[in-house]
Every structure is written in structure tokens, then in C-alpha cells.
Amino acid sequence: MHLVKTKEKPHNIKIEDLEMSKEYADQIESELSDFLEDLGFSKDRIEGLECRSRDGFSAYSHNKGGLGAISYLDRNSLPNGSLGFKNADATIEKYADMDLKNFAEENSISEDYNEWSEEQQNAFSEYQHNGEENSILLSVDMMLNSDTELNIRMCVCVKEAPYHRQYDDLIEFNIEFKSLAGLNQKLNRILKNRDVMKFEQNMRDAW
């Protein structure tokens, strides 16, 4: 019986381009994963960033890998009716107005919600919750640009659901670190940023 040797999966950090050992890269990856979990992402939502070119995909030369995560919200089921981010909330309001107008036209009724019967209001609520176009994407990419540089992009995407090819609001950080302890310290500091705390609060209702 011959044992088949399985090919080892490439590291999520492009260590072949960097001056770091696999053990050190593992520790950096663990720090990034902890940060994403602290934001509220479940482990099954965290995955490696594509950093190696392949057929149909060309990686940027500055992309040395890292981790990313995504989660979703329903824009019609937000606890406070908003996310607390200016552009995203403006898009939510715009889409809500469009929903109301379209429903009124389709049912030949007034656009004044207060004039509707209870039955019409219930039907509108069901109308709003149908379809993937109600999704909101919350995403984070944590990309290494070198042995000591990390770029973090946190996106709030309401536009173009369910594909979310554009973001409404972006929270971005570029940090430099010389050690794991330094990386940990700077990531913990970012978690205390006002916008990041707002992002984390929205993650509590995400899936």
C-alpha cells in the first residue's frame, strides 16, 4: 500500500516574498484572526486573502496576503433603523423611499404610509423583507504589504445589493510594526477607535 502525500496548502501570508519564517507568519495570522473575532466575526467567516496570481486573477505586487472576513445584515431589520455611518444611512433611507414608492405604485395607493390600512402596512412589511437586495455587507481585509506593514480596510456596503461592488463607508488604517507585541498593541488601539466600535456594534446583529 502506497501512501499518497498530500500537497501542503500555501500559507495565507505570502512568506515566499517576505523575510519571515512560517512560525512567525503563523503568529501574525493568529493576531489578525483574533482581531477579526474581537470585531464579532465567527471563525467560519474568516478566510485567507488571495495573494498569488492564477488563471483569471493577477495579484498586486504589494499584496503579501493576510486575512479577510465578511458578514451580512438585513437593512429592514436594523435595531435602530440605521448603521450610524453617514453614507450608508443615506443609502438605506433612499432605498426605503424607493420601496415605499414602488409598493404604492404597484398597489395603486397613496404614498402616505399613515393612510394605509393595517393590512396594507403588513403587506408592505412583507414586501420589504423579500429578496437578497436587502442585504448589507460588512467586510474587513487585513493585508500585509511587507514584513512590517499592514493595511486594514473595513467596508460598510449597502449599495448594489446583493453584489456590493461599491462601498458606502470605508474605515482604513495603515500600521507599521516591528514585533508581534507591537502589532498586538496597535490592533488593540484600533479596536477603541470610535468608528471601529460602531462597526463592531453593528456586527452584533450580523450573520
Buried (B, 14 or more C-beta within 10 A) or exposed (E): EEEEEEEEEEBBBBBEBBEBEEEBBBBBBEBBBEBBBBBBBEEEBBEBBEBEEEEEEEBEEEBBBBBBBBBBBBBBEBEEEBBBBEBBBBBBEEBBEEBBEEBBEEEEBEEEEEEBEEEBEEBBEEBBEEEEEBBBBBBBBBBBBEBBBBBBBBBBBBBBBEEBEEBBBEBEBEBEBEEEEEBBEBBEEBEEBEBBEBBBBBBEEBE
